[in-house]
């Protein structure tokens, strides 16, 4: 008996897919072991240089200034195969002018719209040498996501010069496997004897974050940097980050985590940035939720010569024992996907305590992907009361909102947070973890 070509091909394809998924699961497990949060903050007291990809529509075979990735069956799809997005080839080229012998490690950092809900098995090859998994962070479970994974890659898989990163994904059980990368960087960690460190004197540089002597964080404190003053003129800026329980702003599924992310390569929602000596910032901690364990801070120092330094962690920080209680409330019910278009209203529920008499201040945290509200005048409401969380310009990008809520708009028990768009195309996506409320009590 002879098998037809299609039968042989399908048998081969099923075995290939099975093997590929096994590889990806292994790679993802390895990634989690290396850096549980996947946010690039695991390494400390290290120097690195980063190289950002520059979009070229002649390379990507598609315009728009961002890299699109499609599932393998899209090009012959009856409805979507002729759309201009279908031409995107998922190829990203990055020039990395580093001597690989002088690197301790490397990672790929992404600003990534998780894609159409149910898109699965996001992955990429590095120079055709090795397959790496991209964490989904909930897209596969039919959620709207945006994340910032930092994926360790082996130095031997890079090359000095132009590196090719070929991205791919599967459709899963959705209508179209698709995701977008707004930005991509290759971070190269330098060995201690790297010439640039020796030439600049940074080989012996050390800095750490300074907080109040007792490590107690009052409602407003100053965070500063302890560093050798001989390097003061070499420092361009300092970013400060905190680890604490709070809104999952980077979309990796963790509330107790390092907070802050990038938008168009710039730091957002971190403690703060200083560009002038002595590089101090004020930190308002009054709406950070109560903590079950100590908090921490660290700094990212940007030197004028392009080298960056990630400081050691300053740990063991606590709130005063008599501090007013601050609580974080996440959604108890969240639509999958939390995505409104074509006048389909979607509603999530946040359940608050039955006694709200001690409420002093309430604040909303929410991230959306803004495809537009169309003609709707009140696209986002809390218990029917409108709050502005969109750009008003259907920018097809992330909009991150922190806004105070009028206490009279809240009620004990279930509170409804609704989104509504009447656009026929994209509409408004509410990104994981969904809206959250932080309430400070008297």
C-alpha positions as CSV (number, residue, x, y, z in Angstrom):
1,X,0.0,0.0,0.0
2,X,1.4,3.4,-0.9
3,X,0.6,6.6,1.0
4,X,-0.4,9.8,-0.8
5,X,1.8,12.9,-0.5
6,X,-0.8,14.7,1.7
7,X,-0.9,11.7,4.1
8,X,2.8,11.6,4.4
9,X,3.1,15.3,4.8
10,X,0.4,15.5,7.5
11,X,2.1,12.6,9.4
12,X,5.4,14.4,9.2
13,X,3.8,17.7,10.2
14,X,2.1,16.3,13.3
15,X,5.4,14.8,14.5
16,X,7.2,18.0,13.8
17,X,4.6,20.1,15.8
18,X,4.7,17.7,18.7
19,X,8.5,17.8,18.9
20,X,8.5,21.6,18.5
21,X,6.1,22.0,21.4
22,X,8.2,19.8,23.6
23,X,11.3,21.9,22.8
24,X,9.4,25.1,23.5
25,X,8.1,23.8,26.9
26,X,11.6,22.9,27.9
27,X,12.9,26.3,26.8
28,X,10.1,28.1,28.7
29,X,10.8,26.1,31.8
30,X,14.5,27.0,31.5
31,X,13.6,30.7,31.2
32,X,11.5,30.5,34.3
33,X,14.4,29.0,36.2
34,X,16.8,31.7,35.0
35,X,14.5,34.6,35.8
36,X,11.2,33.8,37.5
37,X,9.6,37.2,36.6
38,X,11.0,37.2,33.1
39,X,11.5,41.0,33.4
40,X,15.3,41.3,33.1
41,X,15.8,42.4,36.7
42,X,17.4,39.1,38.0
43,X,21.0,40.1,37.5
44,X,22.6,42.8,39.7
45,X,25.9,44.6,40.1
46,X,26.5,44.1,36.3
47,X,27.4,46.2,33.3
48,X,25.7,45.9,29.9
49,X,25.1,47.6,26.6
50,X,21.9,47.4,24.7
51,X,21.2,47.5,21.0
52,X,17.7,48.4,19.7
53,X,16.3,47.1,16.5
54,X,15.5,49.7,13.9
55,X,12.4,49.0,11.7
56,X,13.0,48.6,8.0
57,X,9.9,47.9,5.9
58,X,12.1,46.5,3.2
59,X,13.3,43.8,5.6
60,X,10.0,43.2,7.3
61,X,8.0,43.2,4.0
62,X,5.4,45.4,5.7
63,X,5.1,49.0,6.8
64,X,3.8,50.6,9.9
65,X,6.9,50.8,12.0
66,X,6.4,47.7,14.1
67,X,7.1,44.1,13.6
68,X,4.1,41.8,13.0
69,X,4.1,38.0,13.3
70,X,1.5,35.7,11.8
71,X,0.6,32.1,12.0
72,X,1.8,29.8,9.2
73,X,-1.6,29.3,7.6
74,X,-2.6,33.0,7.3
75,X,-1.3,33.6,3.8
76,X,-3.9,31.2,2.3
77,X,-6.7,32.2,4.6
78,X,-9.8,33.1,2.5
79,X,-10.7,36.2,4.5
80,X,-7.4,37.5,6.0
81,X,-4.8,36.2,3.5
82,X,-5.0,39.2,1.3
83,X,-4.7,41.8,4.0
84,X,-1.5,43.9,4.0
85,X,-0.6,42.5,7.5
86,X,-0.3,39.0,6.0
87,X,2.8,40.1,4.1
88,X,4.8,40.7,7.3
89,X,7.5,38.1,7.6
90,X,8.4,38.3,11.4
91,X,12.0,39.0,10.7
92,X,14.0,41.4,12.9
93,X,17.6,42.4,12.2
94,X,19.7,44.0,14.9
95,X,23.3,45.2,14.6
96,X,25.3,44.0,17.7
97,X,28.9,45.3,17.3
98,X,30.2,43.3,20.3
99,X,33.2,41.0,20.6
100,X,31.4,37.9,21.8
101,X,34.5,36.7,23.6
102,X,34.1,39.6,26.0
103,X,30.5,38.9,26.9
104,X,29.2,37.1,30.1
105,X,25.7,36.7,28.8
106,X,22.9,38.2,26.6
107,X,19.1,38.5,26.5
108,X,16.4,39.7,24.2
109,X,14.1,42.4,25.6
110,X,10.7,42.9,24.0
111,X,7.8,45.5,24.1
112,X,5.2,43.0,22.9
113,X,1.5,43.2,22.2
114,X,0.5,39.7,23.0
115,X,-1.6,39.5,19.9
116,X,-5.0,38.2,19.0
117,X,-6.4,36.2,22.0
118,X,-5.7,32.5,21.8
119,X,-2.5,33.1,19.7
120,X,-0.2,30.3,20.9
121,X,3.4,29.1,21.0
122,X,5.2,32.4,20.3
123,X,8.9,31.7,19.5
124,X,11.9,32.8,17.6
125,X,15.1,31.5,16.1
126,X,18.4,33.3,16.7
127,X,20.5,33.3,13.5
128,X,18.9,30.0,12.5
129,X,20.9,28.3,15.4
130,X,18.4,27.8,18.2
131,X,14.7,28.0,19.0
132,X,13.6,30.1,22.0
133,X,10.2,30.4,23.5
134,X,8.4,33.7,24.1
135,X,6.3,33.7,27.3
136,X,2.6,34.1,26.6
137,X,1.4,35.5,29.9
138,X,-2.2,34.7,29.3
139,X,-2.7,35.2,25.5
140,X,-3.2,31.4,25.0
141,X,-6.0,31.5,27.6
142,X,-8.0,34.0,25.5
143,X,-6.9,37.2,27.2
144,X,-5.6,40.5,25.9
145,X,-2.0,41.0,27.0
146,X,1.0,43.3,26.7
147,X,4.3,42.2,28.2
148,X,8.0,43.0,28.4
149,X,9.8,39.7,28.5
150,X,13.6,39.6,28.9
151,X,14.7,36.2,27.4
152,X,18.2,34.9,28.0
153,X,20.0,33.7,24.9
154,X,23.3,31.9,24.6
155,X,26.1,34.2,23.5
156,X,27.3,31.5,21.0
157,X,24.0,31.9,19.1
158,X,24.8,35.6,18.4
159,X,27.2,37.0,15.8
160,X,29.3,40.1,15.8
161,X,27.3,42.4,13.4
162,X,23.9,41.9,12.0
163,X,21.8,39.3,13.9
164,X,18.6,37.8,12.5
165,X,15.7,37.0,14.8
166,X,12.9,35.1,13.1
167,X,9.7,35.1,15.0
168,X,6.7,32.8,14.6
169,X,3.5,31.7,16.3
170,X,0.6,29.3,16.0
171,X,-3.1,30.1,15.6
172,X,-4.1,27.9,18.5
173,X,-7.9,27.8,18.6
174,X,-8.3,31.4,17.6
175,X,-9.3,33.0,14.3
176,X,-5.8,34.4,13.4
177,X,-2.5,33.8,15.2
178,X,-0.9,37.2,15.3
179,X,1.3,39.4,17.6
180,X,3.2,42.7,17.4
181,X,6.6,43.8,18.7
182,X,6.8,47.6,19.2
183,X,10.5,47.4,20.2
184,X,13.2,44.8,20.6
185,X,16.7,45.2,22.1
186,X,19.7,42.9,22.5
187,X,21.3,43.4,25.9
188,X,24.9,42.3,26.2
189,X,26.4,41.7,29.6
190,X,30.1,42.6,29.8
191,X,32.8,40.6,31.4
192,X,34.8,42.3,34.2
193,X,37.8,42.6,32.0
194,X,36.0,44.2,29.1
195,X,38.1,47.0,27.5
196,X,35.4,49.6,27.7
197,X,35.2,49.1,31.5
198,X,39.0,49.4,31.9
199,X,39.3,52.4,29.6
200,X,36.5,54.3,31.3
201,X,37.6,53.3,34.8
202,X,34.3,51.6,35.4
203,X,35.9,48.3,36.2
204,X,36.0,49.1,39.9
205,X,32.7,51.1,39.9
206,X,30.1,50.3,42.6
207,X,26.9,52.0,43.5
208,X,23.9,51.2,45.6
209,X,20.5,52.8,46.5
210,X,20.2,54.8,49.7
211,X,16.9,55.0,51.6
212,X,16.1,56.2,55.2
213,X,18.6,54.8,57.7
214,X,16.0,52.6,59.5
215,X,14.6,51.2,56.2
216,X,11.1,52.4,57.1
217,X,9.1,53.9,54.2
218,X,6.9,56.8,55.2
219,X,4.3,58.2,52.8
220,X,7.0,60.2,51.0
221,X,10.7,59.5,51.2
222,X,13.8,60.4,49.2
223,X,15.7,57.8,47.3
224,X,19.2,58.5,46.3
225,X,22.4,56.9,45.1
226,X,25.7,56.2,46.8
227,X,28.5,56.2,44.2
228,X,32.1,57.4,43.8
229,X,32.0,61.1,43.1
230,X,34.8,60.8,40.5
231,X,32.2,59.3,38.2
232,X,29.6,62.0,38.6
233,X,30.2,63.7,35.3
234,X,30.1,60.3,33.5
235,X,26.5,59.5,34.6
236,X,23.7,60.6,32.3
237,X,20.7,59.5,34.3
238,X,19.6,57.1,37.0
239,X,16.3,55.1,37.0
240,X,15.0,53.7,40.3
241,X,12.8,50.6,40.6
242,X,10.9,49.1,43.5
243,X,9.9,45.6,44.4
244,X,6.6,45.4,46.2
245,X,3.1,44.1,46.1
246,X,1.1,46.2,43.6
247,X,-0.7,46.4,40.3
248,X,0.9,44.0,37.7
249,X,2.0,46.8,35.4
250,X,4.3,44.7,33.2
251,X,1.8,42.1,32.5
252,X,3.8,39.1,33.6
253,X,1.2,37.8,36.1
254,X,3.0,38.8,39.3
255,X,1.8,41.4,41.7
256,X,4.7,41.0,44.2
257,X,7.4,42.0,41.7
258,X,9.7,44.7,40.4
259,X,7.4,47.4,39.0
260,X,7.9,49.6,36.0
261,X,8.0,49.0,32.2
262,X,9.1,50.7,29.1
263,X,7.0,52.6,26.5
264,X,8.9,53.5,23.3
265,X,12.1,52.5,25.1
266,X,11.5,54.9,28.0
267,X,10.9,53.9,31.7
268,X,7.3,54.2,32.9
269,X,5.7,53.7,36.3
270,X,9.0,53.2,38.1
271,X,10.0,55.1,41.3
272,X,11.5,57.9,39.2
273,X,14.4,59.1,37.1
274,X,17.0,61.7,37.9
275,X,19.3,63.4,35.4
276,X,21.3,65.7,37.7
277,X,23.6,65.1,40.7
278,X,23.1,63.9,43.4
279,X,20.6,61.8,41.4
280,X,17.8,61.8,44.1
281,X,14.1,61.3,43.6
282,X,11.0,61.6,45.8
283,X,9.0,58.5,46.2
284,X,5.3,58.7,47.1
285,X,4.5,55.4,48.8
286,X,1.1,56.4,50.2
287,X,-0.9,54.3,47.8
288,X,1.3,51.2,47.8
289,X,-0.7,48.3,49.3
290,X,0.1,46.7,52.6
291,X,2.9,44.2,52.4
292,X,3.3,40.7,53.9
293,X,7.1,40.8,53.4
294,X,9.9,43.4,53.1
295,X,10.2,45.5,49.9
296,X,13.3,46.4,47.9
297,X,14.8,49.0,45.6
298,X,17.5,49.0,43.0
299,X,18.9,51.5,40.4
300,X,19.7,51.4,36.7
301,X,22.5,53.8,35.9
302,X,22.9,55.1,32.3
303,X,26.5,56.3,31.6
304,X,27.1,58.8,28.9
305,X,29.4,56.3,27.0
306,X,26.5,53.9,26.4
307,X,27.3,51.5,29.2
308,X,24.5,50.7,31.8
309,X,24.9,49.4,35.3
310,X,22.3,47.6,37.4
311,X,23.0,48.1,41.1
312,X,22.7,45.5,43.9
313,X,19.3,45.2,45.6
314,X,18.7,47.3,48.7
315,X,16.3,45.0,50.6
316,X,14.5,44.8,53.9
317,X,12.3,47.9,53.5
318,X,9.1,48.1,55.5
319,X,6.2,50.4,56.2
320,X,5.6,52.0,59.7
321,X,3.6,49.8,62.0
322,X,1.0,52.6,62.5
323,X,0.5,53.2,58.8
324,X,-3.0,53.6,57.4
325,X,-4.2,50.5,55.7
326,X,-3.9,50.3,51.9
327,X,-5.5,47.4,50.1
328,X,-5.3,46.2,46.5
329,X,-8.5,44.8,44.8
330,X,-8.3,42.9,41.6
331,X,-11.1,41.7,39.4
332,X,-13.1,38.8,40.8
333,X,-14.7,38.3,37.4
334,X,-13.0,39.2,34.1
335,X,-14.3,38.7,30.5
336,X,-12.2,36.6,28.2
337,X,-11.2,38.4,26.2
338,X,-11.9,41.8,27.8
339,X,-12.3,43.4,24.4
340,X,-15.1,45.6,23.1
341,X,-15.9,46.4,19.5
342,X,-19.1,46.6,17.3
343,X,-21.1,47.9,20.3
344,X,-20.5,44.7,22.4
345,X,-20.2,46.0,25.9
346,X,-18.0,44.0,28.3
347,X,-18.0,44.2,32.1
348,X,-15.6,43.1,34.8
349,X,-16.4,42.9,38.5
350,X,-14.3,44.1,41.5
351,X,-15.7,43.0,44.8
352,X,-15.1,45.5,47.7
353,X,-15.7,45.0,51.4
354,X,-19.2,45.4,52.8
355,X,-18.0,48.2,55.1
356,X,-16.5,51.1,53.1
357,X,-17.1,53.8,55.8
358,X,-13.4,54.1,56.4
359,X,-12.5,54.8,52.8
360,X,-10.2,57.8,52.5
361,X,-8.9,57.6,48.9
362,X,-9.5,55.2,46.0
363,X,-7.4,54.9,42.8
364,X,-7.9,53.0,39.6
365,X,-5.0,51.3,37.7
366,X,-5.7,50.1,34.1
367,X,-3.9,49.4,30.9
368,X,-5.6,49.2,27.5
369,X,-4.7,48.7,23.9
370,X,-6.5,51.6,22.3
371,X,-7.9,50.7,18.9
372,X,-10.6,53.4,19.3
373,X,-14.0,54.0,21.0
374,X,-15.7,55.1,17.8
375,X,-18.6,57.4,18.5
376,X,-19.1,56.2,22.1
377,X,-19.0,59.2,24.5
378,X,-18.4,57.2,27.7
379,X,-16.2,54.2,26.6
380,X,-15.2,53.2,30.2
381,X,-17.4,53.4,33.3
382,X,-17.3,52.4,36.9
383,X,-20.9,51.6,38.1
384,X,-22.1,53.8,35.3
385,X,-19.9,56.7,36.0
386,X,-17.4,57.6,33.2
387,X,-13.6,57.7,33.6
388,X,-11.2,58.6,30.9
389,X,-8.8,55.7,30.1
390,X,-8.5,56.1,26.3
391,X,-6.4,58.4,24.2
392,X,-9.2,59.7,22.1
393,X,-7.1,59.2,19.1
394,X,-7.3,55.4,18.5
395,X,-3.5,55.2,18.6
396,X,-3.4,51.4,18.4
397,X,-0.9,51.3,21.3
398,X,-0.8,51.0,25.1
399,X,-2.5,53.6,27.2
400,X,-1.7,53.3,30.9
401,X,-4.0,55.1,33.3
402,X,-3.7,55.9,37.0
403,X,-6.7,58.0,38.1
404,X,-8.4,58.8,41.4
405,X,-12.0,57.5,41.8
406,X,-14.7,59.4,43.6
407,X,-15.6,57.4,46.7
408,X,-19.3,58.0,46.1
409,X,-19.0,56.1,42.8
410,X,-18.1,52.9,44.7
411,X,-20.3,50.6,46.6
412,X,-20.0,47.6,49.0
413,X,-19.8,44.2,47.2
414,X,-19.7,44.0,43.4
415,X,-18.6,47.0,41.4
416,X,-19.0,47.0,37.6
417,X,-16.3,48.2,35.3
418,X,-17.5,48.3,31.7
419,X,-15.9,49.1,28.4
420,X,-17.8,49.9,25.2
421,X,-16.6,50.7,21.6
422,X,-18.7,50.8,18.4
423,X,-15.8,50.5,16.0
424,X,-16.1,47.7,13.5
425,X,-12.4,47.0,13.4
426,X,-10.2,46.8,16.6
427,X,-12.0,48.6,19.4
428,X,-10.7,48.7,23.0
429,X,-8.8,45.9,24.7
430,X,-8.4,45.9,28.5
431,X,-5.1,44.2,29.1
432,X,-4.3,41.7,31.9
433,X,-4.4,41.9,34.8
434,X,-7.6,43.9,34.1
435,X,-8.6,47.0,36.1
436,X,-7.5,47.1,39.7
437,X,-8.4,49.4,42.6
438,X,-6.2,50.6,45.4
439,X,-8.0,51.9,48.5
440,X,-6.5,53.8,51.4
441,X,-8.5,53.7,54.6
442,X,-8.7,56.2,57.4
